[in-house]
Amino acid sequence: MTGKQPSMRLARRTTHAPLTKSEQMARVRSSNTDAELVLRRALWQRGLRFRVTYRTLPGSPDVAFTRWRLAVFVDGCFWHGCPVHYTLPKANRSFWKSKKARNCARDARIDGELRTRDWTVLRVWEHDVYDTIEAVVCRVLQALAANGKTLPITG
């Protein structure tokens, strides 16, 4: 599944006019993104069971291993300011600069809240899920092992 690119899940419109910015932004998913689905499938194939979008915790982790207190977030490159892929939009630069700063501050706050509840937080970039899913799964397995989960030996 390496190299999988996100699919464009845009609803069909009756006209062929391009989407407005507002329409584009309204279609951005906050959960069940393609990257999350790729990660969840890979974890499930490894025999791992987890909770999805666990709303009882701060930040509603995308994947939560409740018994081992591991919260996994799949961060989008644009929304969370990936150092590799993020570029500041040319239009309304001050808004987007502020938006990125608020998102990063919120991420740090949520990480702190989870750690005070004795949860381990693992954040992965969406591009890592697409490009190196096996490395991401290994990071999850290592975090689970560090939290006391006995992992089966897989060939």
C-alpha positions, 0 to 999 in steps of 0.5 A: 500500500506504499505510495497510495495517494489520497483520493478526491472524494468530491461529490458530483455537481450538476454544473461543471463550474469550479468549486468556490473556496468555501465549497472546497473548505466545507468538504475537508474531513476532520475524521475518517480521512484517507490517511487515517483509513490507510493507517487503521487498515494496516494496524487491523491487518497486524491484528491490533484492535483499537478505538476510532476517534475516541471522543472521551479523550482530549483531541479525540485521537484518531486511533486509541489503544485504551488498555495501553493508554496510547493515543495516535493522531494522524496530522494533515500536512497543511492543517498542522504545518508539516515542516516538509510540505506546508506552504503558507497560502498566498491569499490572506496570509495573516489569517493562515499564519495565525491559523497554523499557529493556533492549530500547533498550540492546540496540538501541544495543549492536547498532548499535555492534557493527555500526558497528565492523564498518563497517556502516551501520544504519538503523532504521525504526518499524513505523508508518512502514512502514504509513503512509509506505512510500515515505518508508521506501524512499527512506531505504533508497535514500539509505543505499544511495547513501551507501554507494556503490550506483549506483541506477537512475533510476525515474520 
